[in-house]
Amino acid sequence: MIAETPFYQFSPQVLQAAGDAEARCRAVFEGIQQVEEYNQQKVLRAFADNRVSETHFYGSTGYGYGDMGRETLDAVYAQVFGAQDALVRHNFVSGTHALATALFGVLRPGDVLLAVTGAPYDTLEEVIGLRGEGNGSLKDFGVQYRQVDLREDSQPDYLAISKNASTAKVVYIQRSRGYSLRDSLSVDTIAAIIQQVRRVNHHAIVMVDNCYGEFVETREPTQVGADLIIGSLIKNPGGGIARTGGYIAGRKDLIELCSYRLTSPGMGKEVGCTLGESQRMFMGLFFAPSVVASAVKTAVFASAMFESFGYAVYPRFDEHRTDIIQAVRLGSPEGLCAFCRGIQKGAPVDSYVTPEPWDMPGYDSPVIMAAGAFTGGASIELSADGPMREPYAAWMQGGLTYSSGKTGVMLAAQSMLDSGVLKL
Ligand SMILES: *Cc1c(COP(=O)(O)O)cnc(C)c1O
C-alpha cells in the first residue's frame, strides 16, 4: 500500500493497487538504475574529456563563427553516442525537422530510400512524399521510396530486407514504436538489421530515427554500426531542460552533408549562433540519463498497475525496453478520456484543464491529449494521448521525476474509477 498524503484523495483501492504494482516492479527498477548509472558516467566522462567550462555557456549572436559552446556540445554528443561527429542545434525546430534535414542532406535524385521497419512516423509521410504533392518532398526531388514491413510478430523481415537493401542509398530504421502497438526495436535488433544490410550492401547509409530511445539502453545505434542517428531535444536527450532543438550524430562526412542542408553548402556547421541556449542544452544532456530513468520507471509502474486492472499493456512491465513509451489499451472512448483527464491532473502546468478530443490536422479521427509541460509539447514530461478509435489505446510517455510520474498514473486510475469505467 502506498502512503496517503493530504494532497490528493486516492481511494484505498488505488493506493493498494499502486503499492502492489510498485512492489512487483522492484527488480525492474534496479535494472533501470544500473542503466542510469552507466549512462550518467558516460555523459560525465564526455563532459570531462571535452573540458566543458562556463565559457561554453556564453551565447553568440549573428553568424556565430567560432562559437566554442556549440562546437564543444557537438563533441560531447558525439562522444556520448560513440559517433565521429554531431550536429546539435536549438534551431532544429523539432525531431521531424532534424530527420528531414538528415534525409535531404544525404539523398540525391534517383536514390532509393528503403524503410525496413514498416511505415515511418506520421510526420515523415509528407517529407517522403507519401502524402501531399508539389510540397518539395523527397519524391518531388526524384528520391524513390520503398518499404519493408515488420513481420506479424513485430520482428524485422530479414529475408525481405536482404532482397531489397542492395539498391538502397539509405536504409531507414525507426527504433521506437511511435503510435503503433508494435514492439520497439532494441539496439541488439538494430545491430542484427545492420549486419543483414551489410551482407548485401556495404555502402548503404543506415539511418536510425532514435526519438524516445536515447539512454534507455546502455548503447545507442551508432555504437552498433548505424551511420546516422537523429532525435529531438524536447524528448530524452534534452533532459526536460533544453527548450527546443534536435540532433544528428554519426559519420563525419555525413554530418557535414547534413550541416549543408541545415545551413547552406559551404557554410555547414561553422555558423549558427547559439543565443542563450547552450547552457540549457548542456545541462539537459547532463540530466538526461536520470530523467530518462524516471520516465522509464513511470512507464513500468503504469504497465504493472494497468495490467492488474485487466488492460492489455504494451510493453508488459518486465519486458525489455528500448524507448520510454507505454501503450495501454483502454477499450472504450470513456476509458481513454478518463485516463487522459487523470494524467492531466497530475501535470505541474495546466493541471486544471480538462482534455477533450479534437480533430487534429493529419489524423483521420479525433485525438485526445493530456499534456501540461514546462516546455510546449515536450513529451519527456508526462503526457498521454490517443486517437478516438478502436482499440482506444493511450500512449503515454515521460515523467521528469518518478514521484510525479507515479502520481499522474495514479490520478489516471482514480479518474477512471471516479467516472465508473474502472470497477475495483
Ligand atoms: C517524436 C518523434 C518524431 C519526431 O516528431 P516531432 O514531433 O517532430 O519531434 C519522429 N519519430 C518518432 C518515432 C518520434 O517519436
The ligand as a Tripos MOL2 file, in Angstrom:
@<TRIPOS>MOLECULE
LIG
   15    15     1     0     0
SMALL
NO_CHARGES

@<TRIPOS>ATOM
      1 C1          8.6020   12.4040  -31.8440 C.3       1 LIG1
      2 C2          9.0120   11.5150  -32.9450 C.ar      1 LIG1
      3 C3          9.4240   12.0270  -34.1690 C.ar      1 LIG1
      4 C4          9.5140   13.4850  -34.4690 C.3       1 LIG1
      5 O1          8.4260   14.1790  -34.0330 O.3       1 LIG1
      6 P1          8.4690   15.7440  -33.6990 P.3       1 LIG1
      7 O2          7.1520   15.9290  -33.0500 O.co2     1 LIG1
      8 O3          8.6060   16.4330  -34.9870 O.co2     1 LIG1
      9 O4          9.6150   15.9970  -32.7930 O.co2     1 LIG1
     10 C5          9.8000   11.1240  -35.1240 C.ar      1 LIG1
     11 N1          9.7910    9.8000  -34.8990 N.ar      1 LIG1
     12 C6          9.4090    9.2860  -33.7320 C.ar      1 LIG1
     13 C7          9.4120    7.8090  -33.5240 C.3       1 LIG1
     14 C8          9.0090   10.1230  -32.7110 C.ar      1 LIG1
     15 O5          8.6510    9.6080  -31.5400 O.3       1 LIG1
@<TRIPOS>BOND
     1     1     2 1
     2     2     3 ar
     3     2    14 ar
     4     3     4 1
     5     3    10 ar
     6     4     5 1
     7     5     6 1
     8     6     7 2
     9     6     8 1
    10     6     9 1
    11    10    11 ar
    12    11    12 ar
    13    12    13 1
    14    12    14 ar
    15    14    15 1
@<TRIPOS>SUBSTRUCTURE
     1 LIG1         1 GROUP 0 **** ****
